[in-house]
Structure formats: structure tokens, C-alpha cells
Amino acid sequence: MQKTAFIWDLDGTLLDSYEAILSGIEETFGQFSIPYDKEKVREFILKYSVQDLLVQVAEERKLDVEVLNQVRAQSLAEKNAQVVLMPGAREVLDWTDQVGIRNFVYTHKGDNAFTILRDLGLESYFTEILTSQSGFARKPNPEVATYLLDKYQLDPEKTYYIGDRTLDVEFAQNSGIQSINFLESSYEGNHRIQELADITYIFESK
């Protein structure tokens, strides 16, 4: 069994990208004359996901969700320059290198995630990066965790999914792994943080 491993979410966790995401949704809605309420959209995607939002809108307006997805993906890709690192992200990744923690990514972002991570100089930190286009079931289905645990012989008790939403905690819980999250949770395997720098304290106290 390996030592500690981190599986990272991207948006709102490693990447400060919600403004770019919201801007991309606004442009997409504009192309299809769909009313846009920024705060309602923000609240919805934080609680559920962008994909859930597009599915709901497509059903309500009799649109093709794949077309909506394509337009949004193109719009978002044009906003890569607006995506920046969350405070402390690079420092925490450097720390994981120093202490021998393996890093992975599982995100609902598409393969544009590779471009963003490359542009930010982060790609080399990760053993494997899995996106919505990798062919796995979406969170909170545990399929990705099962795949990574098996492939890399990771110890579930020493594997953590790091995210910023309830969905991310549910993914960790369903997968039988630990959770590090910006939210409080009733899941006993969840460790709440207020900023990424707090992650190092969790392990210093062990």
C-alpha cells in the first residue's frame, strides 16, 4: 500500500475559476435568449453542478443539452486567462512533493483542464488527471476512486478527496475514502478547512 494520496477537485478548490465559469454560462444563455440571474446560477452550480444546470435548462426550453455544452465549453476555453490559482495552492502542492504525497485530479471540467493546468505550471504535480471526458460516472458515483485505488494500490484510509462542495464530500463518503473540504459535513471522514494552507496542519497534528 502507498502512503498518503490526494485526489483534487479543480473549480473552487485548486482553481479560482467561478467568475470565468459564470461568465461563460452568461454568454451561453445569451446566445439562446435564456434569462440569466448570476446569483441564482451561482447558488445552483455550487449546490449541484453546471451539467445539472444545463440539463434542467435544456429540458425547460426544449434545447439540445449537447449543443448547450459545446457552446459553453468554447466560451469557457476563451476565458482560461481569467482562471487563477486559489491562495496557497502552489505552496500546498510543493509541500506534498516534499513529504511524498501523491496527487491526482478528478474534475467535472472537460479536457480544457489539461490546458489550464499546463498554463499555470501545475501539470507535473499530478500522477493522473481525470476529467468529465475520461469516460467515468460523475460524482458522487465512486467509480473514479475505485479506479485510482486499484490502479495505484492506494490505501483508502490515507486517500483524501479535496473539494469545495457537498457533492465532493458525498463522493469521498461513497468511495470509502477521507474528505478534505471547505464545508462542514456530518461525514466523520471529513476534515474541514478554511483555506488550502490548513491542509498541512491536518497532517502535522497526526
Buried (B, 14 or more C-beta within 10 A) or exposed (E): EBEBBBBBBBBBBBBBBBBBBBBBBBBBBEEEEBEEEEEEBBEBBBEBBBBBBBBEBBEEEEBEBEBBBEBBBEBBBEBBEBBEBBEBBBEBBEBBEEEEBBBBBBBBBBEBBBBBBEEBEBBEBBEBBBBBEBEBEBBBBBBBBBBBBEEBEBEBEBBBBBBBBBBBBBBBBBBBBBBBBBBEBEBEBBBBBEEBBBBBEBBEEE
